[in-house]
Amino acid sequence: MSTQKTVTAACCQVAPRIGELEYNRALVERVVRQAAQRGARVVVLPELVQSGYLFRDRVEAQALAETPDGPSLRLWISLAAELDIVLVAGFCEQRDDGTLANSAALVDAGGLRALYRKAHLWDGEKAIFSPGDAAPPVVDTAFGRIAVMICYDLEFPEWVRLPALAGAELLCAPVNWPRGPRPAGERPAEVVRVQANAAVNRMTIAACDRHGHERGVDWVEGSVLVDADGYPLAGPAGEGGEQLLLASLDLGAARDKRISGHNDVQGDRRPELYAGVLAVQGRALG
Amino acid sequence: MSTQKTVTAACCQVAPRIGELEYNRALVERVVRQAAQRGARVVVLPELVQSGYLFRDRVEAQALAETPDGPSLRLWISLAAELDIVLVAGFCEQRDDGTLANSAALVDAGGLRALYRKAHLWDGEKAIFSPGDAAPPVVDTAFGRIAVMICYDLEFPEWVRLPALAGAELLCAPVNWPRGPRPAGERPAEVVRVQANAAVNRMTIAACDRHGHERGVDWVEGSVLVDADGYPLAGPAGEGGEQLLLASLDLGAARDKRISGHNDVQGDRRPELYAGVLAVQGRALG
């Protein structure tokens, strides 16, 4: 039985400017207030919305990095407290050991609830960031049990499975999806993967992309909120520039893993047969 | 570098009749000859095309079951030899121990190359079949390295990962997708999941659905051949009744797992972090 419990979530598809930290803070404040005013209780922003994405090199990234008690996260925490929302957004994190991480924070009225460091790094990120080693956090909030991961992480179904098995009802994913070629009339593969991730786990997903040409790169602009059946409730935005997408997500449906009289997407798993997924490029570990 | 190696594959979306084994054999022979005549070297047929799908009970299934040396597989093997093709099709298998399996055979000019028994059973199948315990086979054929699984198996990305890690270039999946509700304008979630499975593994997939009303059930009729980027090359058929879908699949692209200057869909996996996928409904196996 799907117990009724819904939450209004928002994806704010904005265009941060590389290196303009104050501009980006003001941008986030503007759209987060707008989302809350329109009823959102969970607000998702893009990957690296604090700094922009295409750093020239590690030196530039280092200069723009912040700690969790830096001005950007302080602002986000104060907004979450004032508006009584959950806010999930990406930032360039200065870690204590001197490394940088491509991170996302989940903040709410209680402050910083979780930090997540991207575990699967995309392309040039490998020269700048150290990958995270911790599974996606799953946080009990006033508005649902919410998990966080970032962009390319979504292309590893094993990774998405972890928070789903831990009971996440909603996965919030800040992303920056670089635009590439695709067949005419086809929905972007990035969005298709989000839909499949939702369906096989019966977990709602809010993936927030960005827009705005940055150092030669354009974006899919594919922000989307997907239900537990894998169908979009809002978006994909489709190259619409700045977009505020809102949807009412049925978290009760996400807790109910049954899909027929005799099937349950978690109960039907046969993990005793899956050990091979721990193989490295076809070779068993150990 | 994608080395050029293509194969023409076909999905024969036909309507087997429940219990009419001779009719179904003649149906398979007709469409397989047609597919080969149009250039297909790998031909995929639906799940349980030998028998039909909606058995009233185990007794009826038992009466229709065949062993791998029964008349249906003998026909399929002789067709594969005569036409020099790989043929993948589903049948109701009588096993030596008295149990039944929802199975698929891969046959080629060399005879029966692999039997696969569906590991994840759908709904009423649980009252009739014993689930298989063996990973999807991966067979080196004259037309590529080909894996086999069946229908609901595709909803477990861990399961799809196994043949991909074993080097499969093409996954052939006989399916019977019962038609359910979906939002207007949306591609069926079954097809979306096939696309995502292809993209995250860079493995081509040919999923062959059926048509024809059977004992109260209609079908998605969503047969589709998908490239290594996750985009359809032929289909989804879309309730078109009998359909012969053909596509030239680039198996070289499927061997090349690179998706950027610094990314590889297999090399970027971090299996040392994935042990949690062996958990049973959130509890670690122990």
Interface residues (C-beta under 8 A of the other chain):
Chain A: A119 H120 L121 W122 D123 G124 K126 P131 D133 A135 Y152 E155 F156 P157 E158 W159 R161 L162 L165 A166 G167 R182 P183 E186 R187 A189 V192 R193 Q195 A196 N197 A199 V200 D229 G230 Y231 P232 S260 G261 H262 N263 V265 Q266 G267 D268 R269 R270 P271 E272 L273 Y274 A275 G276 V277 L278 A279 V280 Q281 G282 L285
Chain B: A119 H120 L121 W122 D123 G124 K126 P131 D133 A135 Y152 E155 F156 P157 E158 W159 R161 L162 L165 A166 G167 R182 P183 E186 R187 A189 V192 R193 Q195 A196 N197 A199 V200 D229 G230 Y231 P232 S260 G261 H262 N263 V265 Q266 G267 D268 R269 R270 P271 E272 L273 Y274 A275 G276 V277 L278 A279 V280 Q281 G282 L285
